């Protein structure tokens, strides 16, 4: 059959059939997709059969993924008959545990979901990651035209290890949660710049995670590259005279805002989601960014630096086919729709553009087509400098806070 795919423009007469380039094009359009579909179906069936034989999928999830995605893994388990073992906790602790196990010769994890800072500095740096790009084979996953800005987003400099699944659109490029008894919603809406969070009126009333602990490291990177902030913001932020209250305790941070010990929290990382949860329980807290109807002075961002936004596969994984099956199913339209609708709490919006059912995605964080968002979490040029930015933030913090 391949012999009819001629490349010249001269008709060929064979057994009464005139074969032209136009006919070749028609035949290719009809036949080749079928060949591709058959090949994909075969790969899917083979992967599924091998995954069922493995019988298990082991996933380690960081903070946001831990709080959101247990139901997703349960649905996968019920759909494919493959037992899922899900370990939850902070991203740093998950990395510590897995790397310690690997040093002891135990390779127990298949899927890893942590923020890209931990993913890059701990997992990739210790040669524990495989290319997730090489695991993709379903056509509606591989087809980049179905994804935001017509391409797959990756959260690592090599653009192959950390697949960016989702992100939240922010009119305020720096997330801020506040106690509504200490700062009224009306007064909060008068704030037109994130620099105002450092005003004298808030001295001693702002709590944050420091750059020396995991949790808000993505924000520390973003601030240094955002043209409306830069190192000058960090210097003022760290200045003892600004009286920022730093803590490494997520619960202390969230409870402190909810109970009115602090007026607001910035650089809160996953603890910010904890504050949002307390708000849903009726405590007097609000999310500044979700109240905004338009961008403030600083240019808006498309964020995606949480564990729930990023997906990795671990090398030397015990269940490679189950991992491959999960990756392709989770990134499919079906999987991402389930992420929107069945997550335990409020997931961020998928980067798939064909997922139209928003489900539990917060309406205030859905991308607007008329807004040009800046993004640093998936910019390879920024990602190449990420380690420098993290070290620089920690160095500035120690220098300025100790002086």
CORQUI-V18760 format. One record per residue. SS is DSSP state (alpha for helix, beta for strand, coil for the rest). D_CENTER is the distance of its C-alpha to the mean C-alpha in Angstrom with 2 decimals. Layout:
ss:SS d_center:D_CENTER
ss:SS d_center:D_CENTER
This chain:
ss:coil d_center:45.75
ss:alpha d_center:43.97
ss:alpha d_center:47.36
ss:alpha d_center:47.27
ss:coil d_center:44.24
ss:coil d_center:46.57
ss:coil d_center:45.46
ss:coil d_center:48.71
ss:coil d_center:50.00
ss:coil d_center:53.30
ss:coil d_center:53.66
ss:beta d_center:54.51
ss:beta d_center:57.12
ss:beta d_center:56.78
ss:coil d_center:58.48
ss:coil d_center:58.70
ss:beta d_center:54.99
ss:beta d_center:54.02
ss:beta d_center:50.61
ss:coil d_center:49.12
ss:alpha d_center:45.79
ss:alpha d_center:45.09
ss:alpha d_center:45.75
ss:alpha d_center:43.58
ss:alpha d_center:40.67
ss:alpha d_center:41.28
ss:alpha d_center:41.51
ss:alpha d_center:38.33
ss:alpha d_center:36.46
ss:alpha d_center:37.85
ss:alpha d_center:37.84
ss:alpha d_center:34.89
ss:alpha d_center:32.19
ss:alpha d_center:34.12
ss:alpha d_center:34.12
ss:alpha d_center:30.35
ss:alpha d_center:29.87
ss:alpha d_center:32.27
ss:alpha d_center:30.54
ss:alpha d_center:27.11
ss:alpha d_center:28.81
ss:alpha d_center:30.51
ss:alpha d_center:27.35
ss:alpha d_center:25.67
ss:alpha d_center:28.87
ss:alpha d_center:29.22
ss:alpha d_center:25.68
ss:alpha d_center:26.14
ss:alpha d_center:29.58
ss:alpha d_center:28.53
ss:alpha d_center:25.57
ss:alpha d_center:28.10
ss:alpha d_center:30.40
ss:alpha d_center:27.85
ss:coil d_center:27.43
ss:beta d_center:24.37
ss:beta d_center:20.62
ss:beta d_center:19.39
ss:beta d_center:15.82
ss:beta d_center:14.82
ss:beta d_center:12.12
ss:coil d_center:11.18
ss:alpha d_center:11.88
ss:alpha d_center:9.67
ss:alpha d_center:9.37
ss:alpha d_center:13.08
ss:alpha d_center:14.00
ss:alpha d_center:12.53
ss:coil d_center:12.71
ss:alpha d_center:16.24
ss:alpha d_center:17.74
ss:alpha d_center:15.60
ss:alpha d_center:16.97
ss:alpha d_center:20.34
ss:alpha d_center:20.43
ss:alpha d_center:19.72
ss:alpha d_center:22.50
ss:alpha d_center:24.89
ss:alpha d_center:24.32
ss:alpha d_center:24.88
ss:coil d_center:26.95
ss:coil d_center:24.86
ss:beta d_center:24.58
ss:beta d_center:21.18
ss:beta d_center:21.15
ss:beta d_center:18.18
ss:beta d_center:18.13
ss:beta d_center:16.41
ss:coil d_center:16.38
ss:coil d_center:14.93
ss:alpha d_center:12.80
ss:alpha d_center:15.81
ss:alpha d_center:18.25
ss:alpha d_center:16.57
ss:alpha d_center:16.69
ss:alpha d_center:20.27
ss:alpha d_center:21.36
ss:alpha d_center:20.22
ss:alpha d_center:21.63
ss:alpha d_center:24.81
ss:alpha d_center:25.25
ss:alpha d_center:24.92
ss:alpha d_center:27.50
ss:coil d_center:29.73
ss:coil d_center:29.43
ss:coil d_center:27.33
ss:coil d_center:24.45
ss:coil d_center:23.10
ss:coil d_center:19.33
ss:coil d_center:17.91
ss:beta d_center:14.20
ss:beta d_center:11.96
ss:beta d_center:8.64
ss:coil d_center:8.31
ss:coil d_center:6.92
ss:alpha d_center:7.79
ss:alpha d_center:11.06
ss:alpha d_center:12.24
ss:alpha d_center:11.12
ss:alpha d_center:13.17
ss:alpha d_center:15.95
ss:alpha d_center:16.65
ss:alpha d_center:15.68
ss:alpha d_center:16.22
ss:coil d_center:18.96
ss:coil d_center:20.77
ss:coil d_center:20.74
ss:coil d_center:19.03
ss:beta d_center:16.54
ss:beta d_center:17.53
ss:coil d_center:16.44
ss:coil d_center:14.13
ss:alpha d_center:15.46
ss:alpha d_center:18.81
ss:alpha d_center:17.93
ss:coil d_center:17.40
ss:coil d_center:20.67
ss:coil d_center:20.61
ss:alpha d_center:21.76
ss:alpha d_center:19.52
ss:alpha d_center:16.45
ss:alpha d_center:18.07
ss:coil d_center:19.32
ss:alpha d_center:17.16
ss:alpha d_center:19.20
ss:alpha d_center:17.39
ss:beta d_center:14.05
ss:alpha d_center:13.29
ss:alpha d_center:15.90
ss:alpha d_center:17.26
ss:coil d_center:15.05
ss:coil d_center:12.15
ss:coil d_center:9.42
ss:beta d_center:8.98
ss:coil d_center:7.82
ss:coil d_center:11.28
ss:coil d_center:14.67
ss:coil d_center:16.14
ss:coil d_center:13.70
ss:coil d_center:14.05
ss:coil d_center:12.57
ss:coil d_center:8.76
ss:beta d_center:7.72
ss:beta d_center:4.80
ss:coil d_center:5.39
ss:beta d_center:5.06
ss:beta d_center:5.82
ss:beta d_center:8.93
ss:beta d_center:12.13
ss:beta d_center:14.24
ss:coil d_center:17.96
ss:coil d_center:18.16
ss:coil d_center:16.12
ss:coil d_center:16.59
ss:coil d_center:15.80
ss:beta d_center:19.05
ss:beta d_center:20.39
ss:beta d_center:24.16
ss:beta d_center:27.11
ss:coil d_center:29.06
ss:coil d_center:32.35
ss:coil d_center:31.96
ss:coil d_center:30.57
ss:coil d_center:31.37
ss:alpha d_center:29.04
ss:alpha d_center:31.75
ss:alpha d_center:31.75
ss:alpha d_center:27.97
ss:coil d_center:28.07
ss:coil d_center:30.54
ss:coil d_center:27.97
ss:coil d_center:27.23
ss:coil d_center:25.55
ss:alpha d_center:23.11
ss:alpha d_center:25.94
ss:alpha d_center:27.94
ss:alpha d_center:25.91
ss:alpha d_center:28.01
ss:coil d_center:31.31
ss:alpha d_center:34.33
ss:alpha d_center:34.29
ss:alpha d_center:31.13
ss:coil d_center:32.38
ss:coil d_center:31.92
ss:coil d_center:29.88
ss:beta d_center:26.32
ss:beta d_center:24.23
ss:beta d_center:21.25
ss:coil d_center:19.59
ss:coil d_center:21.13
ss:coil d_center:19.60
ss:coil d_center:21.47
ss:coil d_center:19.23
ss:coil d_center:15.63
ss:coil d_center:13.70
ss:coil d_center:13.51
ss:alpha d_center:13.59
ss:alpha d_center:10.88
ss:alpha d_center:13.28
ss:alpha d_center:16.17
ss:alpha d_center:15.00
ss:alpha d_center:14.37
ss:alpha d_center:17.74
ss:alpha d_center:19.64
ss:alpha d_center:18.69
ss:coil d_center:18.82
ss:coil d_center:22.43
ss:coil d_center:23.21
ss:coil d_center:22.57
ss:coil d_center:22.99
ss:alpha d_center:24.71
ss:alpha d_center:27.30
ss:alpha d_center:24.99
ss:alpha d_center:24.13
ss:alpha d_center:27.85
ss:alpha d_center:28.77
ss:alpha d_center:26.00
ss:alpha d_center:27.28
ss:coil d_center:30.92
ss:alpha d_center:32.73
ss:alpha d_center:34.56
ss:alpha d_center:31.41
ss:coil d_center:31.38
ss:coil d_center:27.68
ss:beta d_center:27.52
ss:beta d_center:25.11
ss:coil d_center:24.18
ss:coil d_center:22.02
ss:coil d_center:22.50
ss:alpha d_center:19.71
ss:alpha d_center:22.35
ss:alpha d_center:24.88
ss:alpha d_center:22.62
ss:alpha d_center:21.75
ss:alpha d_center:25.33
ss:alpha d_center:26.80
ss:alpha d_center:25.43
ss:alpha d_center:26.27
ss:coil d_center:29.77
ss:coil d_center:30.51
ss:coil d_center:30.81
ss:coil d_center:28.37
ss:coil d_center:28.14
ss:beta d_center:24.52
ss:beta d_center:21.38
ss:beta d_center:19.26
ss:coil d_center:16.92
ss:coil d_center:16.27
ss:coil d_center:12.69
ss:coil d_center:12.09
ss:alpha d_center:15.84
ss:alpha d_center:15.41
ss:alpha d_center:14.24
ss:alpha d_center:17.38
ss:alpha d_center:19.45
ss:alpha d_center:18.31
ss:alpha d_center:19.36
ss:alpha d_center:22.66
ss:alpha d_center:23.18
ss:alpha d_center:23.03
ss:coil d_center:25.66
ss:coil d_center:27.91
ss:coil d_center:27.63
ss:coil d_center:28.26
ss:beta d_center:24.81
ss:beta d_center:22.88
ss:beta d_center:19.70
ss:alpha d_center:21.06
ss:alpha d_center:18.39
ss:alpha d_center:18.77
ss:alpha d_center:22.50
ss:coil d_center:22.55
ss:coil d_center:23.90
ss:coil d_center:23.48
ss:coil d_center:21.99
ss:coil d_center:23.72
ss:coil d_center:25.31
ss:coil d_center:22.25
ss:coil d_center:20.29
ss:coil d_center:17.28
ss:beta d_center:13.67
ss:beta d_center:10.61
ss:beta d_center:7.95
ss:coil d_center:4.22
ss:coil d_center:5.13
ss:coil d_center:5.15
ss:alpha d_center:5.92
ss:alpha d_center:5.36
ss:alpha d_center:1.82
ss:beta d_center:3.68
ss:beta d_center:7.36
ss:beta d_center:10.55
ss:beta d_center:14.25
ss:beta d_center:16.82
ss:coil d_center:20.11
ss:coil d_center:23.38
ss:coil d_center:21.69
ss:coil d_center:24.39
ss:coil d_center:23.29
ss:alpha d_center:22.11
ss:alpha d_center:23.01
ss:alpha d_center:21.38
ss:alpha d_center:18.09
ss:alpha d_center:18.69
ss:alpha d_center:19.63
ss:alpha d_center:16.58
ss:alpha d_center:14.16
ss:alpha d_center:16.29
ss:alpha d_center:16.89
ss:alpha d_center:13.39
ss:alpha d_center:12.40
ss:coil d_center:15.78
ss:alpha d_center:16.72
ss:alpha d_center:18.11
ss:alpha d_center:15.16
ss:alpha d_center:12.78
ss:alpha d_center:15.73
ss:alpha d_center:16.14
ss:alpha d_center:12.59
ss:alpha d_center:13.66
ss:alpha d_center:17.09
ss:alpha d_center:17.26
ss:coil d_center:14.50
ss:coil d_center:16.45
ss:coil d_center:15.34
ss:coil d_center:13.45
ss:coil d_center:10.08
ss:coil d_center:8.24
ss:beta d_center:9.74
ss:beta d_center:9.12
ss:coil d_center:9.46
ss:beta d_center:12.61
ss:coil d_center:15.51
ss:coil d_center:17.87
ss:coil d_center:16.30
ss:coil d_center:18.62
ss:coil d_center:18.86
ss:coil d_center:16.64
ss:coil d_center:17.81
ss:coil d_center:16.33
ss:coil d_center:13.92
ss:coil d_center:15.51
ss:alpha d_center:17.75
ss:alpha d_center:17.51
ss:alpha d_center:13.81
ss:coil d_center:14.39
ss:coil d_center:14.69
ss:coil d_center:18.37
ss:coil d_center:19.98
ss:coil d_center:22.42
ss:coil d_center:20.08
ss:coil d_center:19.13
ss:coil d_center:15.87
ss:beta d_center:15.38
ss:coil d_center:12.16
ss:coil d_center:12.10
ss:coil d_center:8.61
ss:coil d_center:9.43
ss:coil d_center:13.16
ss:alpha d_center:14.93
ss:alpha d_center:17.82
ss:alpha d_center:15.97
ss:alpha d_center:14.07
ss:alpha d_center:17.59
ss:coil d_center:18.69
ss:alpha d_center:15.90
ss:alpha d_center:18.17
ss:alpha d_center:21.01
ss:alpha d_center:19.25
ss:alpha d_center:18.38
ss:alpha d_center:21.95
ss:alpha d_center:23.39
ss:alpha d_center:21.84
ss:alpha d_center:23.15
ss:alpha d_center:26.46
ss:alpha d_center:26.96
ss:alpha d_center:26.26
ss:alpha d_center:28.85
ss:alpha d_center:31.33
ss:alpha d_center:31.35
ss:alpha d_center:31.18
ss:alpha d_center:33.90
ss:coil d_center:36.26
